[in-house]
Each structure stands twice: as structure tokens, then as C-alpha cells.
Amino acid sequence: MMIYSYSIVKMDVIISGVPVSVYKEGVIKINDSVVDTSYDVDNYSKVCIGNRYYKIHNLVAMVYMDYDLSEKDRFVTHVDKNPRNNHVDNLQIERMGVKRKLENLSLD
């Protein structure tokens, strides 16, 4: 049996009406239980909270880096390029440049 240790540094927030604990290491807990993690096609960790999926790096940035999930011109990146390393020290917020905005345009 493996025993996991998490830092004492956590923030308790309400996400989609659910009380959630977000740890600096990128661990998400509800009711003191670690939330099951799944991965999207790009290998980013995500969790389901209140019937909605959230990428863990966005939640960590929201809590510890003053990132607004609804922002369209800023995004969170992983310094080491590892999408599963969601520690706050490995995240940075970048402003979307013109090239990236054009890449994200829908041509429907």
C-alpha cells in the first residue's frame, strides 16, 4: 500500500457549488478524498466537479495565481512541458498572442 503525503498548503474554494480543496501540488480533494483524475487527448489531467470537467492546472492557477477561468486572452502553461506536472511552481500564465488567437479561430 502506498501512502501519499500532501503539503499542508491548500486552499478551500467553491467550484460549481461544490466545496473543493486545491493543493499547490495539483491535488484536488472533495470531502477529504482525492478526486479521481482522468486525462484528455493532450494528456492534461482533469477532474469532474459538479458535472463539469476542469483541467487541474487551470484550477491550481485560479486558486494560487489569480487566474480567471473565463479569460480568453490568457492561458496557463507548464514550464517543464509536462502536462501532468500541475504543481504551482511549474505553471505560468501567458498572454495569447495574435498567432495563437488566429489558430484558435473557428472556421465554421
C-alpha positions as CSV (number, residue, x, y, z in Angstrom):
1,M,0.0,0.0,0.0
2,M,1.4,3.4,-1.0
3,I,1.0,6.3,1.4
4,Y,0.7,9.7,-0.2
5,S,1.7,12.9,1.6
6,Y,0.5,16.3,0.5
7,S,1.6,19.6,1.7
8,I,-0.3,21.5,4.3
9,V,-0.6,24.3,1.8
10,K,-4.1,24.1,0.4
11,M,-7.0,26.5,-0.4
12,D,-10.6,25.7,0.1
13,V,-12.8,27.1,-2.6
14,I,-16.3,26.6,-4.1
15,I,-16.3,25.3,-7.6
16,S,-19.6,24.6,-9.4
17,G,-21.3,24.8,-6.0
18,V,-19.0,22.2,-4.5
19,P,-16.5,22.8,-1.6
20,V,-13.1,21.8,-3.0
21,S,-9.6,21.7,-1.5
22,V,-6.9,22.6,-4.0
23,Y,-3.3,21.8,-3.1
24,K,-0.2,23.5,-4.5
25,E,1.0,20.1,-5.9
26,G,-2.1,19.9,-8.1
27,V,-4.1,17.5,-5.9
28,I,-7.8,18.1,-5.8
29,K,-9.9,16.8,-2.8
30,I,-13.6,16.8,-2.1
31,N,-14.7,15.8,1.4
32,D,-11.0,14.9,2.3
33,S,-10.9,12.4,-0.5
34,V,-8.7,12.8,-3.6
35,V,-10.8,13.3,-6.7
36,D,-10.3,10.7,-9.5
37,T,-8.2,12.1,-12.3
38,S,-8.7,11.4,-16.0
39,Y,-6.7,12.6,-19.0
40,D,-7.8,14.4,-22.1
41,V,-6.4,13.6,-25.6
42,D,-3.5,16.0,-25.0
43,N,-2.6,14.2,-21.7
44,Y,-3.8,17.0,-19.5
45,S,-5.1,16.0,-16.1
46,K,-8.7,16.8,-15.5
47,V,-11.3,16.2,-12.7
48,C,-15.1,16.2,-12.7
49,I,-16.6,18.7,-10.2
50,G,-20.4,19.2,-10.2
51,N,-20.9,17.5,-13.6
52,R,-18.3,19.7,-15.3
53,Y,-14.7,18.8,-16.2
54,Y,-11.8,21.1,-15.2
55,K,-8.2,20.8,-16.1
56,I,-6.2,20.6,-12.9
57,H,-3.6,23.2,-14.0
58,N,-6.3,25.7,-14.5
59,L,-7.8,25.1,-11.0
60,V,-4.3,25.5,-9.4
61,A,-3.7,28.7,-11.3
62,M,-7.1,30.0,-10.4
63,V,-6.5,29.5,-6.7
64,Y,-2.8,30.4,-6.4
65,M,-2.1,32.7,-9.3
66,D,-5.2,34.8,-9.7
67,Y,-6.2,33.2,-13.0
68,D,-9.8,33.7,-14.2
69,L,-11.2,30.6,-15.9
70,S,-13.3,32.7,-18.2
71,E,-10.4,34.7,-19.6
72,K,-9.9,34.3,-23.3
73,D,-6.7,36.2,-23.8
74,R,-4.6,34.5,-21.1
75,F,-3.8,30.8,-20.7
76,V,-1.8,28.5,-18.3
77,T,1.2,26.7,-19.5
78,H,3.6,24.1,-17.9
79,V,7.2,25.3,-17.6
80,D,8.6,21.8,-18.0
81,K,6.2,21.0,-20.8
82,N,4.8,18.0,-18.8
83,P,1.0,18.3,-18.8
84,R,0.8,16.1,-15.7
85,N,3.0,18.2,-13.5
86,N,0.4,20.6,-12.1
87,H,2.5,21.9,-9.2
88,V,2.0,25.7,-8.9
89,D,5.8,26.2,-9.2
90,N,5.6,24.6,-12.7
91,L,2.8,26.8,-14.0
92,Q,2.8,30.2,-15.6
93,I,0.2,32.4,-17.1
94,E,0.8,33.7,-20.6
95,R,-1.0,36.2,-22.7
96,M,-2.3,34.9,-26.0
97,G,-0.5,36.5,-29.0
98,V,-2.0,37.3,-32.4
99,K,-0.7,34.0,-33.9
100,R,-2.3,31.8,-31.2
101,K,-5.6,33.8,-31.5
102,L,-5.7,33.1,-35.2
103,E,-5.0,29.4,-34.6
104,N,-8.0,29.2,-32.2
105,L,-10.5,30.9,-34.6
106,S,-13.2,28.6,-35.7
107,L,-13.9,28.4,-39.5
108,D,-17.4,27.0,-39.2
